[in-house]
Amino acid sequence: MNFSYKNIDTAHRQIKNQIIQTPLISNDYINKKLNSKVFFKLENLQNTGSFKLRGATYKISKISEENKKNGVVAYSSGNHAQAVAYASLKQKINCKIIMPKNAPTIKIENTKKYKAEVILYDPETQSRESIGEKISIEENRTLIRPYDDIDIIAGQGTAGKEIYEQLMQSSIIPDIYLCCCGGGGLIAGTSTYLKDKFKNIKSFSVEPFGFDDTKKSLNSGKILSNEKGYQSICDAIITPQPGNLTFPINLKNLEDGIVVHDDQVKNSIKILAEHLKIIVEPGGAVAATAALTEKIDLKNKTAVVMISGGNIDLEMFRSL
């Protein structure tokens, strides 16, 4: 597959006026605690509260005018749902979103707020992919997949282009890149851009315990699925297995995967709120958790850490 930083440059030219260039910030308390220089990319401050708007906006921009009339359909636990709904609303495109009935309330309500028709399904007994394919065929809608699509990967990769440009403003060369990973679209895109610009950077996926399919797949060299029976609060990045398009990219780009536990993630959300003054959802905090719990040695190194989303139910945030 011929995917490179050039795909991402093309995507960025197309969508740069429709997205926020999110901040890249550092914090004295965290730097001192880890004896390193850590830069956090705040995609929780993106429109719709996550990086997903990048890929959705780019994908929708490439749909023909004729197909736009038929509308779009997408499936998602929440962040891709909101992004597709928001981008569709901006383009005045009819939108249907398939979401699990146990998705966080804030994500369901926000998706409806962007005028999408939300179809709830039971993840225990139904397949979102099957429902999406059926609606796409029957209603001639464009199906917008959450990660296994080259345009989606390129759109998410624009966050990596921003990181590169922001670091270059201060002539900073990073050693480590930590990124939250579900289906692998964000890390596939961003690591591609960063690896091209920083030849010696080492990139790592970070996943919650029980849903470390990317780590297992990287270690085996082939796509492996998660075992059943696990649960996690990191709903945004729970996927059954890596994507067929994202995995070959990540196999080429990544050093390894890191696994964190829910209790550690909860503590990280608190630390990020107290010291960075930001609200982060569990799935968006796993990369920061890997740094804060020293799952990887960052001593005397410069690291970039992706904060991928901030759509957390207020009840959970209060409880933490």
Residue frames as qw, qx, qy, qz and C-alpha x, y, z in Angstrom:
[[0.000, 0.888, 0.460, 0.000, 0.00, 0.00, 0.00],
 [0.450, 0.336, 0.009, 0.828, 1.43, 3.34, -1.08],
 [0.330, -0.890, -0.297, -0.107, 0.74, 5.54, 1.94],
 [0.591, 0.077, -0.208, 0.775, 3.15, 8.30, 2.94],
 [0.172, -0.501, -0.310, 0.789, 3.39, 11.74, 4.51],
 [0.031, 0.005, -0.433, -0.901, 2.32, 13.15, 1.10],
 [0.276, -0.507, -0.767, -0.282, -1.20, 11.74, 1.62],
 [0.358, -0.636, -0.504, 0.463, -1.31, 13.65, 4.89],
 [0.169, -0.278, 0.117, 0.938, -0.05, 16.90, 3.34],
 [0.148, -0.257, -0.642, -0.707, -2.84, 16.62, 0.76],
 [0.364, -0.607, -0.707, 0.013, -5.44, 16.01, 3.48],
 [0.331, -0.518, -0.309, 0.725, -4.18, 18.96, 5.51],
 [0.045, -0.040, 0.317, 0.946, -4.46, 21.37, 2.56],
 [0.279, -0.403, -0.705, -0.513, -8.07, 20.26, 2.13],
 [0.507, -0.638, -0.578, -0.049, -9.26, 20.50, 5.76],
 [0.459, -0.031, -0.377, 0.804, -6.99, 22.99, 7.54],
 [0.158, -0.234, 0.012, -0.959, -9.64, 25.72, 7.51],
 [0.684, -0.348, -0.380, -0.517, -12.28, 23.38, 8.92],
 [0.806, -0.325, -0.438, 0.232, -10.38, 22.09, 11.96],
 [0.342, -0.922, 0.172, -0.059, -8.61, 23.58, 14.97],
 [0.589, 0.443, -0.551, 0.391, -4.82, 23.50, 15.12],
 [0.735, -0.640, -0.215, -0.068, -4.73, 22.12, 18.65],
 [0.148, -0.877, 0.425, -0.167, -2.06, 23.17, 21.16],
 [0.842, 0.098, -0.438, 0.299, 1.13, 21.25, 21.92],
 [0.307, -0.837, 0.198, -0.408, 1.96, 21.99, 25.54],
 [0.613, 0.131, -0.659, 0.416, 4.48, 21.07, 28.22],
 [0.577, -0.743, -0.131, -0.314, 4.18, 21.16, 32.00],
 [0.102, 0.673, -0.610, 0.407, 6.91, 21.81, 34.59],
 [0.675, -0.358, 0.500, -0.408, 5.41, 19.51, 37.24],
 [0.966, 0.185, 0.150, -0.103, 5.21, 16.52, 34.88],
 [0.608, 0.665, -0.370, 0.227, 8.62, 17.21, 33.32],
 [0.138, -0.635, 0.628, -0.428, 10.21, 17.30, 36.76],
 [0.822, -0.185, 0.408, -0.352, 8.35, 14.18, 37.92],
 [0.946, 0.284, 0.152, 0.032, 9.53, 12.18, 34.88],
 [0.445, -0.598, 0.413, 0.524, 12.92, 13.90, 34.53],
 [0.445, 0.234, 0.661, 0.557, 12.14, 14.47, 30.87],
 [0.196, 0.289, -0.088, -0.933, 10.58, 16.95, 28.46],
 [0.251, 0.372, 0.892, 0.057, 7.04, 15.87, 27.58],
 [0.226, 0.141, -0.202, -0.943, 4.81, 17.58, 25.03],
 [0.346, 0.373, 0.822, -0.256, 1.08, 16.85, 25.06],
 [0.094, -0.093, -0.551, -0.824, -0.92, 17.20, 21.84],
 [0.265, 0.237, 0.626, -0.694, -4.37, 18.34, 22.99],
 [0.192, -0.147, -0.735, -0.634, -6.83, 16.80, 20.54],
 [0.119, -0.537, -0.779, 0.302, -9.42, 16.89, 23.33],
 [0.034, 0.596, 0.152, -0.788, -9.70, 20.58, 22.37],
 [0.035, 0.036, 0.704, 0.709, -10.57, 19.76, 18.75],
 [0.573, 0.005, -0.074, -0.816, -14.13, 20.49, 17.57],
 [0.859, -0.130, -0.357, -0.344, -16.39, 17.61, 18.74],
 [0.635, -0.644, 0.368, -0.213, -13.84, 16.83, 21.47],
 [0.802, -0.228, 0.506, 0.219, -11.51, 14.46, 19.61],
 [0.172, -0.436, 0.626, 0.624, -9.11, 13.95, 16.70],
 [0.461, 0.321, 0.820, 0.107, -11.82, 12.05, 14.82],
 [0.341, 0.825, 0.217, -0.395, -13.06, 15.25, 13.17],
 [0.060, -0.629, 0.565, 0.530, -9.92, 15.33, 11.04],
 [0.208, -0.030, 0.924, 0.320, -10.56, 12.04, 9.26],
 [0.300, 0.600, 0.722, -0.170, -14.32, 12.52, 9.01],
 [0.189, 0.824, 0.020, -0.535, -13.96, 15.99, 7.51],
 [0.019, -0.497, 0.686, 0.531, -11.44, 14.81, 4.91],
 [0.254, 0.166, 0.940, 0.156, -13.44, 11.71, 3.96],
 [0.293, 0.716, 0.571, -0.274, -16.66, 13.69, 3.54],
 [0.102, 0.759, -0.212, -0.607, -14.85, 16.34, 1.48],
 [0.061, -0.320, 0.817, 0.476, -14.00, 13.63, -1.08],
 [0.402, 0.410, 0.811, -0.118, -17.57, 12.39, -1.57],
 [0.126, 0.240, 0.542, 0.795, -19.02, 13.41, -4.94],
 [0.312, 0.014, 0.133, -0.941, -21.85, 15.94, -5.01],
 [0.652, -0.077, -0.540, -0.526, -24.15, 13.24, -6.39],
 [0.601, -0.150, -0.759, 0.200, -23.38, 10.83, -3.54],
 [0.050, 0.030, -0.477, 0.877, -23.71, 13.58, -0.93],
 [0.521, -0.148, -0.180, -0.821, -27.41, 13.78, -1.85],
 [0.760, -0.164, -0.601, -0.186, -27.88, 10.18, -0.69],
 [0.579, -0.733, 0.194, -0.301, -26.34, 10.88, 2.71],
 [0.344, 0.467, -0.773, 0.256, -23.79, 9.01, 4.82],
 [0.859, -0.450, -0.123, -0.209, -23.83, 6.28, 7.46],
 [0.290, 0.543, -0.682, 0.395, -21.21, 5.47, 10.10],
 [0.817, -0.456, -0.351, -0.042, -20.80, 3.23, 13.13],
 [0.295, 0.496, -0.464, 0.672, -19.01, 4.26, 16.29],
 [0.486, -0.444, -0.651, 0.377, -18.90, 4.08, 20.08],
 [0.181, -0.851, -0.361, 0.335, -18.98, 7.86, 20.11],
 [0.238, -0.650, 0.200, 0.694, -16.11, 10.03, 18.90],
 [0.171, 0.018, 0.717, 0.675, -16.24, 9.02, 15.23],
 [0.046, 0.657, 0.750, 0.061, -20.03, 9.29, 15.52],
 [0.099, -0.847, -0.225, 0.471, -19.85, 12.90, 16.68],
 [0.241, -0.451, 0.443, 0.736, -17.22, 13.77, 14.10],
 [0.157, 0.241, 0.797, 0.531, -19.19, 12.36, 11.15],
 [0.011, -0.773, -0.629, 0.083, -22.39, 14.00, 12.41],
 [0.176, -0.777, -0.024, 0.603, -20.66, 17.38, 12.81],
 [0.204, -0.286, 0.588, 0.729, -18.89, 17.24, 9.43],
 [0.129, 0.434, 0.823, 0.344, -22.14, 16.14, 7.75],
 [0.042, -0.833, -0.464, 0.298, -24.07, 18.99, 9.36],
 [0.185, -0.636, 0.221, 0.716, -21.48, 21.49, 8.09],
 [0.065, -0.140, 0.730, 0.666, -21.87, 20.08, 4.56],
 [0.608, 0.175, 0.126, -0.764, -25.69, 19.82, 4.87],
 [0.459, 0.170, -0.833, -0.257, -25.57, 16.04, 4.33],
 [0.823, -0.339, -0.040, -0.455, -28.13, 13.63, 5.82],
 [0.214, 0.472, -0.806, 0.286, -26.45, 11.39, 8.37],
 [0.882, -0.347, -0.157, -0.277, -27.26, 8.12, 10.15],
 [0.098, 0.580, -0.732, 0.343, -25.06, 6.89, 12.98],
 [0.862, -0.229, -0.436, -0.116, -25.07, 3.38, 14.50],
 [0.028, -0.600, 0.576, -0.555, -24.00, 3.47, 18.17],
 [0.427, -0.139, -0.870, 0.206, -23.91, 0.85, 20.96],
 [0.440, -0.719, -0.391, -0.369, -26.75, 1.26, 23.41],
 [0.702, -0.601, -0.198, 0.326, -24.21, 1.37, 26.27],
 [0.483, 0.437, -0.023, 0.759, -22.18, 4.24, 24.77],
 [0.234, -0.294, -0.408, 0.832, -21.55, 7.18, 27.15],
 [0.159, 0.784, 0.572, -0.182, -24.63, 9.38, 27.32],
 [0.061, -0.764, 0.125, 0.630, -22.64, 12.51, 26.44],
 [0.174, -0.238, 0.725, 0.622, -21.55, 10.94, 23.16],
 [0.168, 0.487, 0.837, 0.185, -25.07, 9.85, 22.16],
 [0.031, 0.850, 0.397, -0.346, -26.56, 13.24, 23.05],
 [0.123, -0.646, 0.317, 0.683, -23.85, 15.19, 21.25],
 [0.214, 0.037, 0.816, 0.535, -24.32, 13.09, 18.12],
 [0.110, 0.690, 0.714, 0.040, -28.03, 13.87, 18.16],
 [0.104, -0.801, -0.124, 0.576, -27.20, 17.55, 18.76],
 [0.096, -0.424, 0.546, 0.717, -25.43, 17.56, 15.40],
 [0.636, 0.354, -0.029, -0.685, -28.73, 16.50, 13.77],
 [0.259, 0.244, -0.905, -0.234, -27.74, 12.89, 13.04],
 [0.852, -0.199, -0.142, -0.462, -30.27, 10.07, 13.26],
 [0.113, -0.484, 0.833, -0.245, -28.89, 7.73, 15.93],
 [0.873, -0.040, -0.374, -0.310, -29.60, 4.00, 15.67],
 [0.390, -0.574, 0.655, -0.299, -28.74, 2.09, 18.86],
 [0.819, 0.148, -0.530, -0.164, -27.66, -1.55, 18.74],
 [0.808, -0.531, 0.233, -0.108, -26.77, -4.27, 21.24],
 [0.243, 0.712, -0.657, -0.052, -23.02, -4.98, 20.97],
 [0.489, -0.266, 0.808, -0.195, -23.53, -8.35, 22.66],
 [0.636, 0.296, 0.708, -0.087, -25.84, -9.72, 19.98],
 [0.557, 0.798, 0.229, -0.033, -25.53, -7.46, 16.92],
 [0.646, -0.049, 0.255, 0.718, -22.74, -6.45, 14.54],
 [0.078, 0.793, 0.083, -0.598, -22.40, -2.72, 13.86],
 [0.103, -0.357, 0.658, 0.655, -20.50, -3.48, 10.66],
 [0.149, 0.317, 0.901, 0.255, -23.37, -5.62, 9.34],
 [0.099, 0.786, 0.517, -0.326, -25.96, -2.97, 10.21],
 [0.042, -0.710, 0.205, 0.673, -23.85, -0.27, 8.56],
 [0.140, -0.140, 0.797, 0.571, -23.29, -2.30, 5.38],
 [0.162, 0.515, 0.840, 0.048, -27.01, -3.09, 5.14],
 [0.083, 0.843, 0.299, -0.439, -28.06, 0.57, 5.47],
 [0.125, -0.563, 0.451, 0.681, -25.34, 1.65, 3.05],
 [0.142, 0.059, 0.865, 0.478, -26.54, -0.79, 0.37],
 [0.102, 0.617, 0.780, -0.036, -30.28, -0.37, 0.89],
 [0.029, 0.913, 0.277, -0.299, -30.20, 3.45, 1.03],
 [0.656, 0.570, 0.081, 0.488, -27.21, 4.01, -1.25],
 [0.300, -0.947, 0.111, -0.023, -25.42, 5.93, 1.52],
 [0.504, 0.595, -0.526, 0.339, -21.66, 6.37, 1.70],
 [0.839, -0.490, -0.210, 0.108, -20.29, 4.28, 4.58],
 [0.154, 0.806, -0.406, 0.401, -17.65, 6.15, 6.58],
 [0.863, -0.188, -0.421, 0.207, -15.55, 3.64, 8.49],
 [0.461, -0.886, 0.011, 0.046, -13.89, 4.73, 11.74],
 [0.394, -0.724, 0.483, 0.294, -10.30, 3.77, 10.89],
 [0.629, -0.040, 0.690, 0.356, -9.85, 1.24, 8.07],
 [0.473, 0.815, 0.317, 0.111, -9.87, 3.78, 5.24],
 [0.632, 0.120, 0.043, 0.765, -6.88, 5.52, 3.66],
 [0.012, 0.669, 0.156, 0.726, -8.62, 8.92, 3.62],
 [0.637, -0.739, -0.152, -0.156, -9.51, 8.57, 7.31],
 [0.819, -0.279, -0.033, 0.501, -5.90, 7.62, 8.17],
 [0.438, 0.372, 0.111, 0.811, -4.59, 10.58, 6.16],
 [0.248, -0.776, -0.184, -0.551, -7.01, 12.95, 7.88],
 [0.748, -0.652, -0.094, 0.084, -6.01, 11.74, 11.35],
 [0.780, 0.018, 0.010, 0.625, -2.38, 12.08, 10.29],
 [0.167, 0.772, 0.074, 0.609, -2.79, 15.85, 10.01],
 [0.597, -0.800, 0.022, -0.061, -2.35, 15.94, 13.80],
 [0.835, -0.205, 0.169, 0.481, 1.15, 14.57, 13.18],
 [0.452, 0.562, 0.177, 0.670, 1.88, 17.31, 10.65],
 [0.253, -0.888, -0.045, -0.383, 0.86, 19.89, 13.25],
 [0.792, -0.569, 0.085, 0.204, 3.09, 18.26, 15.89],
 [0.746, 0.150, 0.173, 0.625, 6.04, 18.41, 13.48],
 [0.218, 0.704, 0.138, 0.662, 5.47, 22.07, 12.67],
 [0.480, -0.844, -0.038, -0.237, 4.94, 23.01, 16.33],
 [0.835, -0.400, 0.109, 0.361, 8.14, 21.26, 17.43],
 [0.643, 0.336, 0.181, 0.664, 10.11, 22.86, 14.60],
 [0.050, -0.909, -0.114, -0.397, 9.09, 26.34, 15.79],
 [0.495, -0.809, 0.301, -0.096, 11.34, 25.69, 18.80],
 [0.453, 0.588, -0.670, 0.009, 13.85, 23.43, 17.00],
 [0.597, -0.342, 0.637, -0.348, 12.88, 20.44, 19.18],
 [0.529, 0.258, -0.763, -0.268, 13.69, 16.88, 18.05],
 [0.783, -0.333, 0.246, -0.465, 11.56, 14.22, 19.81],
 [0.018, -0.374, 0.927, -0.016, 12.88, 10.82, 20.87],
 [0.099, 0.222, 0.957, -0.160, 9.59, 9.08, 21.75],
 [0.435, -0.104, -0.234, -0.863, 5.99, 9.23, 20.52],
 [0.110, 0.176, 0.924, -0.321, 3.20, 7.69, 22.62],
 [0.400, -0.010, -0.299, -0.866, -0.27, 7.42, 21.08],
 [0.621, 0.099, 0.583, -0.515, -3.62, 5.98, 22.14],
 [0.217, 0.226, -0.806, -0.502, -4.63, 3.09, 19.89],
 [0.716, 0.170, 0.477, -0.480, -7.93, 1.42, 19.08],
 [0.848, 0.466, 0.254, -0.010, -8.31, 0.48, 15.42],
 [0.694, -0.234, 0.281, 0.620, -5.00, 2.19, 14.76],
 [0.424, 0.767, 0.328, 0.352, -5.95, 5.03, 12.39],
 [0.167, -0.983, 0.075, -0.026, -4.60, 7.89, 14.49],
 [0.578, -0.605, 0.464, 0.291, -1.25, 6.29, 15.25],
 [0.724, 0.281, 0.490, 0.395, -0.89, 5.01, 11.67],
 [0.326, 0.866, 0.210, 0.317, -1.31, 8.52, 10.28],
 [0.241, -0.951, 0.183, -0.056, 0.62, 10.49, 12.87],
 [0.719, -0.445, 0.449, 0.290, 3.50, 8.03, 13.18],
 [0.708, 0.455, 0.364, 0.399, 3.90, 8.02, 9.39],
 [0.193, 0.932, 0.024, 0.307, 4.36, 11.79, 9.36],
 [0.451, -0.837, 0.308, -0.021, 6.62, 11.92, 12.41],
 [0.837, -0.179, 0.420, 0.301, 8.80, 9.03, 11.22],
 [0.627, 0.620, 0.222, 0.416, 9.37, 10.76, 7.90],
 [0.058, 0.920, -0.091, 0.376, 10.42, 14.02, 9.55],
 [0.382, -0.706, 0.548, -0.233, 12.24, 12.59, 12.60],
 [0.685, 0.331, -0.634, -0.139, 14.17, 9.55, 11.38],
 [0.319, 0.199, -0.833, 0.405, 15.19, 8.34, 14.85],
 [0.527, -0.261, 0.263, -0.765, 11.85, 8.73, 16.64],
 [0.145, -0.048, -0.986, 0.060, 10.51, 5.63, 18.37],
 [0.525, -0.186, -0.108, -0.823, 6.69, 5.32, 18.32],
 [0.036, -0.052, -0.960, 0.272, 4.59, 3.17, 20.67],
 [0.484, -0.431, -0.489, -0.584, 0.90, 2.29, 20.71],
 [0.090, -0.105, 0.728, -0.672, -0.84, 2.42, 24.11],
 [0.559, -0.261, -0.590, -0.522, -3.92, 0.32, 24.88],
 [0.591, -0.445, 0.364, -0.566, -6.02, -0.70, 27.90],
 [0.203, -0.241, 0.941, -0.120, -5.51, -4.11, 29.50],
 [0.528, 0.310, 0.761, -0.212, -7.56, -6.80, 27.77],
 [0.555, 0.783, 0.259, -0.111, -7.78, -4.76, 24.57],
 [0.221, -0.734, 0.485, 0.420, -4.11, -4.79, 23.58],
 [0.850, 0.383, 0.361, 0.033, -4.71, -6.36, 20.17],
 [0.448, 0.861, -0.227, 0.082, -2.24, -4.02, 18.46],
 [0.268, -0.704, 0.651, -0.092, 0.57, -4.93, 20.88],
 [0.766, -0.070, 0.638, -0.047, -0.13, -8.65, 20.48],
 [0.757, 0.618, 0.209, 0.019, -0.35, -8.29, 16.71],
 [0.205, 0.890, -0.403, 0.049, 2.89, -6.29, 16.51],
 [0.438, -0.549, 0.708, -0.076, 4.67, -8.95, 18.57],
 [0.749, 0.111, 0.653, 0.003, 3.38, -11.79, 16.39],
 [0.112, -0.285, 0.579, 0.756, 3.69, -9.98, 13.06],
 [0.155, -0.304, -0.778, -0.527, 0.09, -10.75, 12.12],
 [0.420, -0.361, -0.006, -0.832, -3.38, -9.48, 13.06],
 [0.282, -0.185, -0.903, 0.264, -4.71, -11.04, 16.28],
 [0.399, -0.619, -0.347, -0.581, -8.08, -10.46, 17.94],
 [0.239, -0.422, 0.558, -0.673, -8.76, -9.68, 21.58],
 [0.237, -0.189, -0.947, 0.112, -9.99, -12.49, 23.79],
 [0.410, -0.591, -0.376, -0.584, -13.54, -12.13, 25.05],
 [0.665, -0.509, -0.515, 0.184, -14.49, -11.47, 28.66],
 [0.428, -0.147, -0.224, 0.863, -12.63, -8.23, 29.37],
 [0.001, 0.908, 0.406, 0.103, -14.05, -4.81, 30.19],
 [0.466, -0.073, -0.080, 0.878, -12.55, -1.32, 30.26],
 [0.049, 0.798, 0.347, -0.490, -13.66, 2.25, 30.87],
 [0.138, -0.466, 0.429, 0.762, -11.66, 3.24, 27.74],
 [0.628, 0.498, 0.564, -0.199, -14.69, 2.90, 25.44],
 [0.374, 0.829, -0.156, -0.385, -13.24, 5.12, 22.69],
 [0.241, 0.633, -0.712, -0.185, -10.42, 2.69, 21.86],
 [0.594, -0.084, 0.782, -0.171, -12.01, -0.72, 22.36],
 [0.639, 0.454, -0.379, -0.492, -11.86, -2.58, 19.07],
 [0.976, -0.076, 0.168, -0.118, -11.88, -6.33, 18.35],
 [0.811, -0.048, 0.297, 0.502, -8.63, -6.28, 16.35],
 [0.162, -0.512, 0.264, 0.801, -6.35, -3.94, 14.36],
 [0.608, 0.650, 0.085, -0.448, -7.55, -2.72, 10.99],
 [0.860, 0.235, 0.354, 0.282, -6.52, -4.48, 7.78],
 [0.452, 0.779, 0.021, 0.435, -5.19, -1.18, 6.41],
 [0.267, -0.898, 0.245, -0.250, -3.87, 0.33, 9.64],
 [0.864, -0.426, 0.250, 0.102, -1.93, -2.70, 10.86],
 [0.821, 0.295, 0.104, 0.478, 0.62, -2.96, 8.01],
 [0.163, 0.827, -0.102, 0.528, 1.41, 0.74, 8.50],
 [0.544, -0.752, 0.252, -0.275, 1.80, 0.32, 12.24],
 [0.958, -0.130, 0.141, 0.214, 3.86, -2.84, 11.86],
 [0.646, 0.505, -0.002, 0.572, 6.31, -0.80, 9.79],
 [0.032, 0.776, -0.097, 0.623, 6.30, 2.31, 12.02],
 [0.606, -0.696, 0.122, -0.365, 6.00, 1.15, 15.64],
 [0.123, 0.511, -0.802, 0.284, 8.58, -0.20, 18.04],
 [0.220, -0.173, -0.933, 0.227, 6.11, -1.98, 20.30],
 [0.413, -0.618, -0.372, -0.556, 2.88, -1.56, 22.26],
 [0.063, 0.170, -0.658, 0.730, 2.31, -0.59, 25.90],
 [0.454, -0.500, -0.694, -0.250, -0.57, -1.75, 28.11],
 [0.068, -0.254, 0.440, -0.859, -2.14, 0.27, 30.95],
 [0.187, -0.391, -0.888, 0.155, -4.86, -0.53, 33.51],
 [0.155, -0.751, -0.469, -0.437, -8.12, 1.29, 34.18],
 [0.530, -0.761, -0.250, 0.279, -7.14, 2.33, 37.71],
 [0.515, -0.246, 0.178, 0.802, -3.98, 3.92, 36.33],
 [0.146, 0.462, 0.487, 0.727, -6.01, 5.71, 33.66],
 [0.325, -0.829, -0.441, -0.113, -8.39, 7.13, 36.29],
 [0.550, -0.632, -0.059, 0.542, -5.46, 8.53, 38.23],
 [0.423, 0.036, 0.360, 0.831, -3.98, 10.05, 35.08],
 [0.014, -0.711, -0.510, -0.484, -7.25, 11.83, 34.26],
 [0.452, -0.839, -0.250, 0.170, -7.02, 13.42, 37.71],
 [0.568, -0.394, 0.172, 0.702, -3.37, 14.44, 37.24],
 [0.304, 0.318, 0.480, 0.759, -4.11, 15.93, 33.81],
 [0.177, -0.830, -0.444, -0.287, -7.03, 17.91, 35.24],
 [0.534, -0.771, -0.132, 0.321, -5.00, 19.17, 38.19],
 [0.511, -0.476, 0.286, 0.656, -1.79, 20.08, 36.37],
 [0.250, 0.115, 0.571, 0.773, -2.70, 20.66, 32.71],
 [0.304, 0.361, 0.318, -0.822, -6.20, 21.99, 33.52],
 [0.425, 0.176, -0.597, -0.657, -7.78, 19.79, 30.84],
 [0.776, 0.018, 0.444, -0.448, -10.66, 17.31, 30.73],
 [0.258, 0.389, -0.824, -0.321, -9.66, 13.98, 29.17],
 [0.902, -0.060, -0.041, -0.425, -11.74, 10.87, 28.55],
 [0.788, -0.383, 0.479, 0.048, -10.34, 7.46, 29.53],
 [0.846, 0.347, 0.297, 0.276, -9.45, 6.35, 26.01],
 [0.351, 0.875, -0.062, 0.329, -7.81, 9.70, 25.40],
 [0.359, -0.835, 0.369, -0.194, -5.66, 9.40, 28.51],
 [0.981, -0.128, 0.100, 0.105, -3.98, 6.04, 27.97],
 [0.678, 0.508, -0.162, 0.507, -0.86, 7.44, 26.26],
 [0.127, -0.751, 0.306, -0.572, -0.43, 9.96, 29.07],
 [0.851, -0.449, 0.166, -0.216, -0.90, 7.08, 31.52],
 [0.930, 0.176, -0.090, 0.311, 1.98, 5.17, 29.94],
 [0.353, 0.614, -0.271, 0.652, 4.20, 8.21, 30.52],
 [0.390, -0.669, 0.234, -0.588, 2.96, 9.08, 34.01],
 [0.906, -0.351, 0.185, -0.150, 3.27, 5.50, 35.30],
 [0.077, -0.714, 0.672, 0.182, 6.72, 5.18, 33.71],
 [0.916, 0.179, 0.350, -0.081, 5.76, 2.16, 31.60],
 [0.747, 0.508, 0.027, 0.428, 8.51, 3.44, 29.35],
 [0.568, -0.479, -0.068, 0.666, 11.74, 5.12, 30.41],
 [0.310, 0.876, 0.227, 0.291, 11.58, 8.78, 29.38],
 [0.535, -0.728, 0.034, 0.428, 14.47, 9.93, 31.56],
 [0.255, -0.559, 0.367, 0.698, 16.49, 12.67, 29.81],
 [0.286, 0.250, 0.755, 0.534, 14.37, 12.19, 26.68],
 [0.304, 0.216, -0.020, -0.928, 11.92, 14.35, 24.74],
 [0.168, 0.277, 0.945, 0.055, 8.52, 12.73, 24.28],
 [0.378, -0.051, -0.233, -0.895, 5.32, 13.60, 22.44],
 [0.126, 0.218, 0.921, -0.297, 2.14, 12.26, 24.04],
 [0.239, -0.286, -0.552, -0.746, -1.21, 12.22, 22.27],
 [0.256, 0.266, 0.651, -0.663, -4.29, 13.30, 24.25],
 [0.057, 0.145, 0.788, 0.596, -6.86, 12.04, 21.77],
 [0.297, -0.534, -0.565, -0.555, -10.23, 13.03, 23.25],
 [0.008, -0.120, 0.524, -0.843, -12.15, 14.69, 26.04],
 [0.587, -0.249, -0.324, -0.699, -15.69, 13.30, 25.82],
 [0.256, -0.039, -0.885, 0.387, -16.11, 11.94, 29.32],
 [0.411, -0.668, -0.552, -0.283, -19.44, 11.69, 31.13],
 [0.094, -0.680, 0.278, -0.672, -19.53, 14.34, 33.83],
 [0.835, -0.480, 0.042, -0.266, -20.62, 11.78, 36.42],
 [0.924, 0.023, -0.131, 0.360, -17.43, 9.80, 35.86],
 [0.384, 0.562, -0.204, 0.704, -15.32, 12.95, 35.88],
 [0.433, -0.685, 0.158, -0.563, -16.88, 14.09, 39.19],
 [0.940, -0.335, -0.037, -0.052, -16.31, 10.66, 40.73],
 [0.798, 0.217, -0.185, 0.531, -12.60, 10.90, 39.95]]
